[in-house]
């Protein structure tokens, strides 16, 4: 049986974050091949052979009542029971996973029980998938590659007009992608913590970046957030495509919002975004046209903070 070489002691942090963040439903196979209790073991044998699988769940009205494994088929062949009904030979002592369990649970189950697969049940106890070690390894590999691509895309070093070399992070923001909204803000906070910036400055940058990110998600067709880290400041810029802001002065008023009822029902669009960004910024600029909007928030480090950063 293929194993997953992951444990909570020696695995890299990025892997551990993935196995606790991902759910079983994210890795399981959702297209199920099932049989009923009144089919014959011969039928199951043919089904396994034709689909190159080694186990089939036995289902009655969406409820899992058993599993026929390759071992069950071999025993039926050895003892001349291959034409008998599934219900006589299926395994009924089942160990299952639930779809909302972290992948870490699935990995521990494979390590503990040494099975080839586990059925996955919904919160209503209906079978919704099967998970194998290959399913988990494939998804983890995809996620790791995706993380690497994100890092390569986000972080670059560039020369700016003052001749200094600065770190720049760039994050792509997708319209109405509320699930990932806040990712850019979180990464910017992490970077400032690595620089040993004071907490009050990190908080201001977090507010500015989060509000700008949400604005792009809610009000635009998509865009990007850029964070430029210098020795004296962090500059956070949001650029989006269309439809632009018709009245910038109105948009800067607290409580003014063009968000629709659906957006408001999700808890966004309260009309505090741009005013909040301006309130935490040392320098604030906004430009808008029908092609899109660019907002820049500059948050400067205090003299005491700059000394702290350079001498840490």
C-alpha positions as CSV (number, residue, x, y, z in Angstrom):
1,X,0.0,0.0,0.0
2,X,1.2,3.5,-0.8
3,X,2.0,5.5,2.3
4,X,2.0,9.3,2.8
5,X,5.4,10.3,4.3
6,X,4.0,13.1,6.4
7,X,4.0,13.5,10.2
8,X,3.6,16.4,12.6
9,X,7.2,16.3,13.8
10,X,9.4,16.5,10.8
11,X,7.2,17.8,7.9
12,X,7.8,21.3,6.7
13,X,5.5,24.0,8.0
14,X,3.9,24.6,4.6
15,X,2.9,20.9,4.4
16,X,1.5,21.0,7.9
17,X,-0.5,24.1,7.1
18,X,-2.0,22.3,4.1
19,X,-3.0,19.1,5.8
20,X,-4.8,21.1,8.6
21,X,-6.4,23.6,6.2
22,X,-7.6,21.1,3.5
23,X,-10.7,19.1,4.3
24,X,-11.3,15.5,3.3
25,X,-14.0,16.7,0.8
26,X,-11.2,18.7,-0.9
27,X,-9.2,15.6,-1.8
28,X,-11.8,12.8,-2.0
29,X,-13.0,11.2,-5.3
30,X,-16.6,12.3,-5.7
31,X,-17.5,10.1,-8.7
32,X,-18.5,6.9,-7.0
33,X,-18.9,3.4,-8.3
34,X,-21.3,1.6,-6.0
35,X,-23.2,-1.7,-5.8
36,X,-26.3,-2.9,-4.0
37,X,-26.6,-5.7,-1.5
38,X,-28.6,-7.9,-4.0
39,X,-26.0,-7.9,-6.7
40,X,-23.7,-10.9,-7.0
41,X,-20.0,-11.1,-6.1
42,X,-19.3,-12.0,-9.7
43,X,-20.9,-8.7,-10.8
44,X,-18.7,-6.9,-8.4
45,X,-15.6,-8.7,-9.7
46,X,-16.3,-7.6,-13.2
47,X,-17.0,-4.1,-12.0
48,X,-13.7,-3.9,-10.3
49,X,-11.8,-5.3,-13.2
50,X,-13.5,-3.0,-15.8
51,X,-12.8,0.1,-13.7
52,X,-9.4,-0.9,-12.3
53,X,-10.5,-0.5,-8.7
54,X,-9.9,-2.7,-5.6
55,X,-12.9,-1.9,-3.5
56,X,-16.6,-1.0,-4.0
57,X,-19.0,0.5,-1.4
58,X,-22.4,-1.2,-0.9
59,X,-25.1,1.5,-0.8
60,X,-28.8,1.4,0.0
61,X,-30.7,4.7,-0.4
62,X,-27.5,6.7,-0.3
63,X,-26.5,5.0,3.0
64,X,-23.3,3.0,3.3
65,X,-24.1,-0.5,4.5
66,X,-20.8,-2.3,3.6
67,X,-17.8,-2.6,1.3
68,X,-16.6,-5.3,-1.0
69,X,-12.8,-5.4,-1.2
70,X,-10.5,-7.4,-3.4
71,X,-9.8,-9.7,-0.5
72,X,-13.6,-10.4,-0.3
73,X,-13.6,-11.3,-4.0
74,X,-10.6,-13.6,-3.6
75,X,-12.2,-15.4,-0.7
76,X,-15.5,-15.8,-2.7
77,X,-13.5,-17.3,-5.6
78,X,-11.5,-19.6,-3.3
79,X,-14.6,-21.0,-1.5
80,X,-16.9,-21.1,-4.5
81,X,-19.2,-18.2,-3.4
82,X,-18.6,-15.9,-6.3
83,X,-22.2,-16.3,-7.6
84,X,-23.7,-15.5,-4.2
85,X,-25.2,-12.1,-3.2
86,X,-23.0,-9.3,-2.0
87,X,-24.9,-9.0,1.3
88,X,-23.5,-12.4,2.4
89,X,-19.8,-11.5,1.9
90,X,-19.4,-7.7,2.2
91,X,-17.5,-6.2,5.0
92,X,-19.8,-4.5,7.5
93,X,-17.4,-3.4,10.2
94,X,-16.6,-0.1,8.6
95,X,-14.2,2.8,9.4
96,X,-15.3,6.0,7.7
97,X,-14.2,9.6,7.4
98,X,-16.5,12.7,7.4
99,X,-16.2,15.2,4.6
100,X,-15.5,18.1,6.9
101,X,-12.6,16.4,8.7
102,X,-9.1,17.9,8.1
103,X,-6.9,15.9,5.8
104,X,-4.7,15.3,8.8
105,X,-7.3,12.9,10.1
106,X,-7.3,10.9,6.9
107,X,-3.5,10.6,7.0
108,X,-3.6,9.4,10.5
109,X,-6.4,6.8,9.6
110,X,-4.2,5.4,6.8
111,X,-1.3,5.1,9.1
112,X,-3.3,3.5,11.9
113,X,-5.5,1.1,10.0
114,X,-3.4,0.3,6.9
115,X,-6.4,0.3,4.6
116,X,-6.3,1.2,0.9
117,X,-9.3,3.5,1.0
118,X,-11.9,5.0,3.3
119,X,-15.6,5.9,2.5
120,X,-16.5,9.5,3.2
121,X,-19.8,10.5,4.7
122,X,-21.7,13.8,4.8
123,X,-23.0,15.3,8.0
124,X,-26.3,13.6,7.0
125,X,-24.4,10.3,7.1
126,X,-24.8,9.8,3.3
127,X,-21.9,8.5,1.3
128,X,-20.4,11.3,-0.8
129,X,-17.0,10.1,-1.7
130,X,-14.0,7.8,-1.3
131,X,-10.5,8.8,-0.4
132,X,-7.2,7.0,-1.1
133,X,-3.6,7.8,-0.3
134,X,-3.2,8.6,-4.0
135,X,-6.0,11.2,-3.8
136,X,-4.3,12.9,-0.9
137,X,-0.8,12.8,-2.4
138,X,-2.0,14.2,-5.8
139,X,-3.9,17.1,-4.2
140,X,-1.0,17.9,-1.8
141,X,1.4,18.0,-4.8
142,X,-0.9,20.3,-6.7
143,X,-1.3,22.6,-3.6
144,X,2.5,22.7,-3.0
145,X,3.1,23.6,-6.7
146,X,0.4,26.3,-6.4
147,X,2.1,27.7,-3.3
148,X,5.4,27.9,-5.0
149,X,3.8,29.6,-8.0
150,X,2.2,32.2,-5.7
151,X,5.5,32.9,-4.0
152,X,7.3,33.3,-7.3
153,X,4.5,35.6,-8.6
154,X,4.1,37.6,-5.4
155,X,7.6,38.4,-4.3
156,X,10.1,40.2,-6.5
157,X,12.9,42.6,-5.9
158,X,12.9,45.8,-7.9
159,X,14.6,49.2,-8.3
160,X,12.5,52.2,-7.6
161,X,13.0,55.9,-8.4
162,X,15.0,56.8,-5.3
163,X,17.7,54.3,-6.4
164,X,17.1,52.0,-3.4
165,X,16.4,48.3,-3.8
166,X,13.1,47.4,-2.3
167,X,11.0,44.3,-1.8
168,X,7.7,44.2,-3.7
169,X,4.8,41.8,-3.2
170,X,2.1,41.6,-5.8
171,X,-1.3,39.8,-5.3
172,X,-3.9,39.1,-7.9
173,X,-7.4,39.9,-6.7
174,X,-10.4,38.3,-8.4
175,X,-13.9,39.9,-8.5
176,X,-16.3,38.5,-5.9
177,X,-13.6,36.0,-4.6
178,X,-14.8,36.4,-1.0
179,X,-13.3,33.1,0.0
180,X,-9.8,34.4,-0.5
181,X,-10.4,38.0,0.5
182,X,-7.9,39.0,3.1
183,X,-5.0,36.8,1.8
184,X,-3.0,39.8,0.6
185,X,-3.5,41.6,3.9
186,X,-2.4,38.6,5.9
187,X,0.8,38.2,3.8
188,X,1.6,41.9,4.2
189,X,1.3,41.6,7.9
190,X,3.6,38.6,7.9
191,X,6.2,40.5,5.9
192,X,6.1,43.5,8.2
193,X,6.5,41.2,11.2
194,X,9.5,39.6,9.6
195,X,11.0,43.1,9.3
196,X,10.3,43.6,13.0
197,X,8.1,46.6,12.4
198,X,6.2,48.0,15.4
199,X,2.7,46.5,16.0
200,X,1.0,49.8,15.6
201,X,2.4,50.2,12.1
202,X,1.5,46.6,11.2
203,X,-2.1,47.3,12.4
204,X,-2.3,50.4,10.2
205,X,-0.9,48.5,7.2
206,X,-3.3,45.6,7.8
207,X,-6.3,47.9,7.9
208,X,-5.3,49.7,4.7
209,X,-4.5,46.6,2.8
210,X,-7.6,44.7,3.9
211,X,-10.0,47.6,3.0
212,X,-8.3,48.1,-0.3
213,X,-8.4,44.3,-1.1
214,X,-12.1,44.1,-0.2
215,X,-12.9,47.2,-2.3
216,X,-11.3,45.4,-5.4
217,X,-13.3,42.2,-4.6
218,X,-16.6,44.0,-4.2
219,X,-16.6,47.0,-6.5
220,X,-14.3,46.2,-9.5
221,X,-13.8,43.6,-12.2
222,X,-10.6,42.5,-10.5
223,X,-7.1,43.8,-10.1
224,X,-4.1,43.6,-7.9
225,X,-2.6,44.8,-4.6
226,X,1.0,45.8,-4.4
227,X,3.0,46.2,-1.3
228,X,6.4,48.0,-1.6
229,X,8.7,47.7,1.5
230,X,11.3,50.4,1.9
231,X,13.6,51.4,4.8
232,X,11.3,54.3,5.8
233,X,7.8,53.2,4.8
234,X,5.5,50.6,3.3
235,X,3.5,51.7,0.2
236,X,0.3,49.8,-0.5
237,X,-1.3,50.2,-3.9
238,X,-4.6,48.8,-5.2
239,X,-5.2,48.9,-9.0
240,X,-8.4,47.6,-10.5
241,X,-10.2,47.5,-13.8
242,X,-13.5,49.3,-14.2
243,X,-16.1,50.6,-13.7
244,X,-14.4,53.4,-11.7
245,X,-15.7,55.8,-9.1
246,X,-18.1,58.4,-10.4
247,X,-17.8,60.7,-7.5
248,X,-14.6,60.4,-5.5
249,X,-15.6,63.0,-2.9
250,X,-18.8,61.1,-2.2
251,X,-16.9,57.8,-2.0
252,X,-14.7,59.3,0.7
253,X,-17.7,60.0,2.9
254,X,-18.2,57.5,5.8
255,X,-21.2,55.2,5.2
256,X,-21.5,55.9,1.4
257,X,-21.5,52.7,-0.6
258,X,-22.6,51.5,-4.0
259,X,-22.7,47.8,-2.9
260,X,-25.9,45.9,-3.8
261,X,-28.1,44.0,-1.3
262,X,-26.3,40.7,-2.0
263,X,-22.9,42.2,-1.1
264,X,-24.4,43.8,2.0
265,X,-26.0,40.5,3.0
266,X,-22.5,39.0,3.1
267,X,-21.3,41.6,5.5
268,X,-19.4,43.8,3.1
269,X,-20.1,47.2,1.5
270,X,-20.6,49.3,4.7
271,X,-19.1,52.3,3.1
272,X,-16.1,52.6,5.5
273,X,-13.4,51.2,3.2
274,X,-11.8,54.3,1.7
275,X,-12.3,56.5,4.8
276,X,-10.6,53.8,6.9
277,X,-7.7,53.6,4.5
278,X,-7.2,57.4,4.5
279,X,-7.4,57.5,8.3
280,X,-4.5,55.2,8.8
281,X,-2.4,56.5,5.9
282,X,0.4,59.2,6.2
283,X,-0.1,59.8,2.5
284,X,-3.2,58.9,0.5
285,X,-3.9,59.2,-3.2
286,X,-6.8,58.1,-5.3
287,X,-7.3,58.3,-9.1
288,X,-10.3,56.9,-10.9
289,X,-11.8,56.7,-14.4
290,X,-14.1,54.4,-16.3
291,X,-11.1,52.2,-17.0
292,X,-10.4,51.6,-13.3
293,X,-9.2,53.0,-10.0
294,X,-5.8,53.3,-8.3
295,X,-5.5,53.9,-4.6
296,X,-2.2,54.4,-2.9
297,X,-1.7,54.3,0.9
298,X,1.8,55.2,2.3
299,X,2.5,54.3,5.9
300,X,5.7,55.8,7.2
301,X,7.9,54.3,9.9
302,X,8.6,56.5,12.9
303,X,12.2,57.6,13.6
304,X,12.4,55.4,16.6
305,X,11.0,52.5,14.5
306,X,13.5,53.0,11.7
307,X,16.4,52.8,14.3
308,X,14.8,49.7,15.7
309,X,14.5,48.0,12.3
310,X,18.1,48.8,11.2
311,X,19.7,47.7,14.5
312,X,17.6,44.7,15.3
